[in-house]
């Protein structure tokens, strides 16, 4: 198997040699496959079936709690490995920042360019749907940016820990790096399909979801290349801020509060 610590510099999976290779691969599949699909079904529950209000917030919180605790439970108690947490004092972490900023700024620049095309007009026509959807979560003009900071800074870190370190890291131990990046990107994309369908028509949702999947592939590549989650996290954070800025303008800039 590919040793988990080949992804040195991020969160490392440290092989404890408690399992044979066959046992290890079987258990990796048993924890990674649920991790790939559960956020999709969680999004179905809190966006489609919960019907808004407190049930929606409970389902959303439960899904995010799963993404936080499942990797630790899986690695320590199911895969029988140890987790070596990163020391951010290492110079190589900080060397990832320029590429992270460049990738994040480049994606945001592309987003703003696309908003000047016919696709942008299609996005703008969905502003009412966007506003109705965010109101289900209790978001208003007054608390939007508090939520935006949480989503861009902390939630993006959670997603990098979950999708890049755990899901991509687990796939990387079973398949080639290229396939691991593609499969992790597809899984990362899947729950965004449900999210985007709340705002946009199906053709636009598919297009935007594919862009998100490509972003996931890029961030997995960065993690593998740089040996650190920091660069991918910075890029992800910048992209989220850019998307939320566009969302704010569409939801509150052109509508009454």
C-alpha positions, 0 to 999 in steps of 0.5 A: 500500500502507499504509506500515508506519511507520503503526504508528509507535511499535512496531517499524516496517517502514521502506519502502526503496522497493526493490520496486514495490507489486505486488512488495511485496504478493506478497512480503508474502503469501509471508511472512505466510501461512506465518507464520499457519499454521506455529505451528498445525502446530508445535503438532500436532507437539510435542503430538500426533505427537512423543509426549513426551520430548526430541522434544517439547521439540525440536519446541517449541523449533524452533517458537519459534525460527521465530517469533523469527527468521522476521520478521527474515528476512522483513522484511530479506531477502525484503521488502527493508525495514529494521527500526527498533527502538523507543526505549522512552524515548519517553513514548508507550510508557509512556502505554500502560501504564494501558490495558494493565493495565486490559485485562489485569486485566479479562480475568483478572477475567473468567477468575476469574468464569467459573471460578465458573460451570458452565464452571469445573466443566468446567475443574476436571474436566480437571485430571488431563489437564492434569497428564499433559500438563504432565508430558510437558514435564518440568514439576513443582511445583518448576519450574512457576513458573520456566516460568510466569515465562518464559511470562508475561514473555518468551514473551508478548513474543515473541508480541506481536512475532510476532503483532501486529507481524509478522502483524498488521502484514503483514496491515495492509499488504494489507487493511483494519484490521478484517480485519487484526485478525480474520485475525491474531486467527484465526491467533493462535487456531489453534495454541491449539486444539491446545494446549487440546485436550490439556487439555479436551474439544472444546466447551470447547476451542472456547469457550476458543479463541474467547476467545483469538481475541478477545483477539488482536483486542483486542491488535491494536487496542491496538497500532494505536491506541497505536502501541506493543507495550508496552500489549498486552504488559503486558495479555498478560503479566497474562492469562498469569499469571492463566491459569497461576495457575489452572492451578497450582491445578488441577494441583498444588493438588488433586493429589499431587506 
